[in-house]
Amino acid sequence: MVPWGACGKGPGNGHLAARPTQWAASRCFHAPADADAEDWIAVKTARILRGYAQQAADEIRAEAGHCKLTGD
């Protein structure tokens, strides 16, 4: 069995695949040209791929609350 999908992609071998929704979410917290956006995405993607999706979602909600963002 190949870990992390048919291509063997996952945090264990340095391959992270961020979904378009993660890139869009990063723009709520970082400007489009901000290099910190990539770090933010890498951290969230790694958590999700390691099986901690709920933790990643909780962190994003907490960040959104701190920034006073709404669901609109």
ROSE-4610 file (N, C-alpha, C; in Angstrom, 1 decimal, always signed):
// ROSE-4610
residu = [M/M/M/V/V/V/P/P/P/W/W/W/G/G/G/A/A/A/C/C/C/G/G/G/K/K/K/G/G/G/P/P/P/G/G/G/N/N/N/G/G/G/H/H/H/L/L/L/A/A/A/A/A/A/R/R/R/P/P/P/T/T/T/Q/Q/Q/W/W/W/A/A/A/A/A/A/S/S/S/R/R/R/C/C/C/F/F/F/H/H/H/A/A/A/P/P/P/A/A/A/D/D/D/A/A/A/D/D/D/A/A/A/E/E/E/D/D/D/W/W/W/I/I/I/A/A/A/V/V/V/K/K/K/T/T/T/A/A/A/R/R/R/I/I/I/L/L/L/R/R/R/G/G/G/Y/Y/Y/A/A/A/Q/Q/Q/Q/Q/Q/A/A/A/A/A/A/D/D/D/E/E/E/I/I/I/R/R/R/A/A/A/E/E/E/A/A/A/G/G/G/H/H/H/C/C/C/K/K/K/L/L/L/T/T/T/G/G/G/D/D/D]
num = [1/1/1/2/2/2/3/3/3/4/4/4/5/5/5/6/6/6/7/7/7/8/8/8/9/9/9/10/10/10/11/11/11/12/12/12/13/13/13/14/14/14/15/15/15/16/16/16/17/17/17/18/18/18/19/19/19/20/20/20/21/21/21/22/22/22/23/23/23/24/24/24/25/25/25/26/26/26/27/27/27/28/28/28/29/29/29/30/30/30/31/31/31/32/32/32/33/33/33/34/34/34/35/35/35/36/36/36/37/37/37/38/38/38/39/39/39/40/40/40/41/41/41/42/42/42/43/43/43/44/44/44/45/45/45/46/46/46/47/47/47/48/48/48/49/49/49/50/50/50/51/51/51/52/52/52/53/53/53/54/54/54/55/55/55/56/56/56/57/57/57/58/58/58/59/59/59/60/60/60/61/61/61/62/62/62/63/63/63/64/64/64/65/65/65/66/66/66/67/67/67/68/68/68/69/69/69/70/70/70/71/71/71/72/72/72]
x = [+0.8/+0.0/+0.9/+0.6/+1.3/+0.6/+1.4/+0.8/+0.4/-0.7/-1.1/-1.6/-2.3/-2.8/-1.9/-2.4/-1.8/-0.4/-0.2/+1.1/+2.1/+1.7/+2.5/+2.8/+1.9/+2.0/+1.5/+2.2/+1.8/+2.9/+2.6/+3.6/+4.8/+4.8/+5.9/+7.0/+6.7/+7.7/+7.9/+7.4/+7.6/+6.6/+5.6/+4.6/+3.3/+3.0/+1.7/+0.8/-0.4/-1.3/-2.4/-2.3/-3.3/-4.5/-5.7/-6.9/-7.1/-7.8/-8.2/-8.8/-9.6/-10.3/-9.3/-8.2/-7.2/-6.5/-6.2/-5.6/-6.6/-7.9/-8.9/-9.0/-8.9/-9.0/-7.8/-6.6/-5.4/-5.5/-6.3/-6.4/-7.3/-8.0/-8.7/-7.8/-6.6/-5.6/-4.3/-4.1/-2.8/-3.1/-2.3/-2.5/-2.0/-2.5/-2.1/-0.6/+0.2/+1.6/+2.4/+1.7/+2.4/+2.9/+4.2/+4.8/+4.3/+3.9/+3.3/+2.1/+1.4/+0.3/+0.7/+1.8/+2.2/+2.6/+3.2/+3.4/+2.1/+1.2/-0.1/-0.8/-0.8/-1.3/-0.6/+0.7/+1.5/+1.2/+1.0/+0.7/-0.7/-1.6/-3.0/-3.1/-2.5/-2.5/-1.8/-0.7/+0.0/-0.9/-1.6/-2.5/-3.6/-4.2/-5.3/-4.8/-3.7/-3.2/-2.7/-2.4/-2.0/-3.2/-4.4/-5.6/-6.2/-5.7/-6.2/-7.0/-7.9/-8.7/-9.6/-10.1/-10.9/-10.1/-8.9/-8.0/-7.7/-7.4/-7.1/-8.4/-9.6/-10.8/-11.0/-10.8/-11.0/-10.0/-8.7/-7.8/-8.2/-8.7/-9.1/-10.3/-11.2/-12.4/-11.9/-11.0/-10.5/-9.8/-9.0/-8.3/-9.3/-10.4/-11.4/-12.1/-12.4/-13.0/-12.1/-10.8/-9.9/-9.8/-10.0/-9.9/-11.3/-12.3/-13.7/-14.3/-13.9/-14.5/-15.8/-16.7/-18.1/-18.2/-19.3/-19.5/-20.1/-20.2/-20.8/-19.8]
y = [-1.2/+0.0/+1.2/+2.2/+3.4/+4.4/+5.0/+6.0/+7.3/+7.9/+9.2/+9.2/+8.2/+8.2/+7.5/+7.4/+6.6/+7.2/+8.4/+9.0/+9.1/+8.6/+8.7/+10.1/+11.0/+12.3/+12.5/+13.2/+13.4/+14.2/+14.5/+15.3/+14.6/+13.2/+12.4/+12.5/+12.8/+12.8/+14.2/+15.2/+16.6/+17.1/+16.3/+16.7/+17.1/+18.4/+18.8/+19.3/+18.9/+19.4/+20.2/+21.5/+22.4/+22.5/+22.5/+22.6/+24.1/+24.4/+25.8/+26.5/+25.8/+26.5/+26.9/+26.2/+26.6/+27.9/+28.0/+29.2/+30.3/+30.1/+31.2/+31.6/+30.6/+30.9/+31.8/+31.4/+32.2/+33.7/+34.0/+35.4/+36.2/+35.5/+36.2/+36.7/+36.1/+36.4/+37.0/+36.9/+37.4/+38.1/+39.1/+39.7/+38.8/+38.9/+38.0/+37.8/+38.9/+38.8/+38.4/+38.2/+37.9/+36.5/+36.4/+35.0/+34.2/+34.9/+34.1/+33.3/+33.6/+32.9/+31.4/+31.2/+29.9/+29.1/+29.7/+29.1/+28.7/+29.6/+29.3/+28.1/+28.1/+26.9/+25.6/+25.7/+24.5/+23.9/+24.8/+24.3/+23.7/+24.3/+23.8/+22.5/+22.5/+21.3/+20.1/+20.3/+19.2/+18.7/+19.6/+19.1/+18.2/+18.7/+18.0/+16.6/+16.6/+15.3/+14.3/+14.8/+13.9/+13.5/+13.9/+13.4/+14.3/+15.6/+16.5/+17.7/+17.3/+18.2/+19.1/+18.5/+19.2/+20.3/+20.0/+20.9/+22.1/+21.8/+22.8/+23.7/+23.1/+23.9/+24.8/+24.2/+25.0/+26.2/+26.0/+27.0/+28.1/+27.7/+28.7/+29.5/+28.8/+29.6/+30.5/+30.1/+31.0/+32.2/+32.0/+33.1/+34.1/+33.5/+34.3/+35.1/+34.5/+35.2/+36.4/+36.1/+37.1/+38.3/+38.0/+39.1/+39.7/+39.2/+39.7/+39.4/+38.3/+37.9/+37.3/+37.4/+36.7/+35.7/+35.0/+34.0/+34.6/+35.9/+36.6/+36.6]
z = [+0.0/+0.0/+0.0/-0.9/-0.9/+0.0/+1.0/+1.9/+1.2/+1.7/+1.3/-0.2/-0.6/-2.0/-3.0/-4.2/-5.2/-5.6/-5.4/-5.8/-4.7/-3.5/-2.3/-1.8/-2.1/-1.6/-0.2/+0.6/+2.0/+2.7/+4.0/+4.7/+5.1/+5.1/+5.4/+4.4/+3.1/+2.1/+1.5/+2.2/+1.7/+0.6/+0.3/-0.7/-0.1/-0.2/+0.3/-0.9/-0.9/-1.9/-1.3/-1.4/-0.8/-1.8/-1.3/-2.1/-2.4/-3.4/-3.7/-2.6/-1.8/-0.7/+0.4/+0.5/+1.5/+1.0/-0.3/-0.8/-0.6/-0.9/-0.7/+0.8/+1.7/+3.1/+3.5/+3.0/+3.4/+3.1/+2.0/+1.6/+2.6/+3.5/+4.6/+5.6/+5.7/+6.8/+6.3/+5.0/+4.4/+3.0/+2.7/+1.4/+0.3/-0.9/-2.0/-2.2/-2.0/-2.2/-0.9/+0.2/+1.5/+1.5/+1.7/+1.7/+2.9/+3.9/+5.1/+4.8/+3.7/+3.3/+2.9/+2.3/+2.0/+3.2/+4.2/+5.5/+6.2/+6.2/+6.8/+6.1/+4.8/+4.1/+4.4/+4.4/+4.7/+6.1/+7.1/+8.4/+8.4/+7.9/+7.9/+7.0/+5.9/+5.0/+5.7/+6.4/+7.1/+8.2/+8.9/+10.0/+9.4/+8.3/+7.7/+7.2/+6.5/+6.0/+7.1/+8.2/+9.3/+10.1/+9.7/+10.4/+11.4/+11.4/+12.4/+11.7/+10.9/+10.1/+11.1/+12.1/+13.1/+13.8/+14.2/+14.8/+13.8/+12.6/+11.6/+11.4/+11.4/+11.2/+12.4/+13.6/+14.9/+14.9/+14.5/+14.4/+13.5/+12.3/+11.3/+11.8/+12.5/+13.1/+14.2/+15.0/+16.0/+15.4/+14.4/+13.7/+13.1/+12.5/+11.9/+13.0/+14.1/+15.2/+15.8/+15.9/+16.3/+15.4/+14.1/+13.1/+12.9/+13.6/+13.5/+12.1/+11.5/+10.2/+10.4/+9.5/+9.6/+8.4/+8.5/+7.4/+6.1/+6.1/+4.9/+3.8]
